[in-house]
Amino acid sequence: MPRLSPAQAVTGLRERGFRRIAVARYLIAPGHFARGAGRSGGCVTSPPLGAHGDVARLVLRRYDEAAAGSQRPGPRSAGHPGTAVSPGTEAGTAVGGR
């Protein structure tokens, strides 16, 4: 699957008929990729995650799991009818609803 920019993911969802699109930034801090996600054209865009304690705990947990050789299942879709997820963007995930 080719990597999409946030704007390409939003455009693709709009072309498929989705009108309400949220862009979730999986970024720790503001910067180049966060600005790109913010300019993607989604109806709403989440802020960067920032220095939140939950983020640090998640990073440590994932490190511990990787070091222990465990594997976690891949990303899950939102699971709601009329919802599409366009993963694999360079700065997050775009989710569209009709």
C-alpha positions as CSV (number, residue, x, y, z in Angstrom):
1,M,0.0,0.0,0.0
2,P,1.5,3.4,-0.9
3,R,2.0,5.9,1.8
4,L,-0.4,8.8,1.5
5,S,-0.1,12.4,2.7
6,P,-2.9,13.4,5.0
7,A,-4.4,15.6,2.2
8,Q,-4.3,12.6,-0.2
9,A,-6.1,10.4,2.4
10,V,-8.8,13.1,2.9
11,T,-9.2,13.6,-0.8
12,G,-9.5,9.9,-1.3
13,L,-12.2,9.6,1.3
14,R,-14.1,12.6,-0.2
15,E,-13.9,10.9,-3.6
16,R,-15.5,7.8,-2.1
17,G,-18.5,9.9,-0.8
18,F,-17.4,10.6,2.8
19,R,-18.2,14.1,3.9
20,R,-17.4,14.2,7.7
21,I,-13.7,13.5,8.0
22,A,-11.6,13.6,11.1
23,V,-7.8,13.5,11.0
24,A,-6.0,12.0,14.0
25,R,-2.4,13.0,14.3
26,Y,-0.2,10.4,15.8
27,L,2.5,12.9,16.5
28,I,4.2,13.9,19.7
29,A,5.0,17.5,18.9
30,P,4.1,20.3,16.6
31,G,6.2,20.6,13.4
32,H,6.3,19.8,9.7
33,F,4.1,16.7,9.8
34,A,1.6,18.2,12.3
35,R,1.2,21.2,10.1
36,G,0.6,19.0,7.1
37,A,-2.1,17.1,8.9
38,G,-3.7,20.4,10.0
39,R,-3.9,21.6,6.4
40,S,-5.2,18.2,5.1
41,G,-8.8,19.5,4.6
42,G,-10.5,17.3,7.2
43,C,-13.5,18.6,9.1
44,V,-11.6,18.3,12.4
45,T,-8.0,17.5,13.2
46,S,-6.7,16.4,16.6
47,P,-3.8,18.3,18.2
48,P,-0.4,16.7,18.6
49,L,-0.3,14.3,21.5
50,G,2.4,16.3,23.4
51,A,4.2,15.3,26.5
52,H,1.4,13.3,28.0
53,G,2.1,10.7,30.7
54,D,-0.1,8.1,28.9
55,V,2.1,8.5,25.7
56,A,5.3,7.8,27.7
57,R,3.7,4.8,29.4
58,L,2.5,3.4,26.0
59,V,6.0,3.8,24.5
60,L,7.5,2.0,27.5
61,R,4.9,-0.8,27.3
62,R,5.5,-1.3,23.6
63,Y,9.3,-1.4,24.2
64,D,8.8,-4.0,26.9
65,E,6.6,-6.0,24.6
66,A,9.0,-5.9,21.8
67,A,11.9,-6.8,24.0
68,A,9.9,-9.7,25.3
69,G,9.2,-10.9,21.8
70,S,5.4,-10.5,22.1
71,Q,3.3,-9.5,19.1
72,R,0.2,-7.4,19.2
73,P,-2.5,-7.4,16.5
74,G,-2.5,-4.7,13.9
75,P,-4.7,-1.6,13.8
76,R,-8.4,-2.0,14.0
77,S,-11.0,-0.1,12.1
78,A,-13.6,2.0,13.9
79,G,-16.1,-0.8,13.3
80,H,-19.1,1.5,12.7
81,P,-21.3,1.2,9.5
82,G,-20.5,4.0,7.1
83,T,-17.0,4.5,8.4
84,A,-13.8,4.1,6.5
85,V,-10.3,4.3,7.8
86,S,-7.4,5.3,5.6
87,P,-4.3,4.1,7.6
88,G,-0.7,4.5,6.5
89,T,-0.6,8.3,6.0
90,E,2.7,9.9,6.9
91,A,1.2,11.8,9.8
92,G,-1.8,9.9,11.1
93,T,-5.1,8.3,10.2
94,A,-8.0,9.9,8.3
95,V,-11.4,8.6,9.3
96,G,-14.5,9.4,7.2
97,G,-18.2,9.2,8.0
98,R,-21.2,9.6,5.7
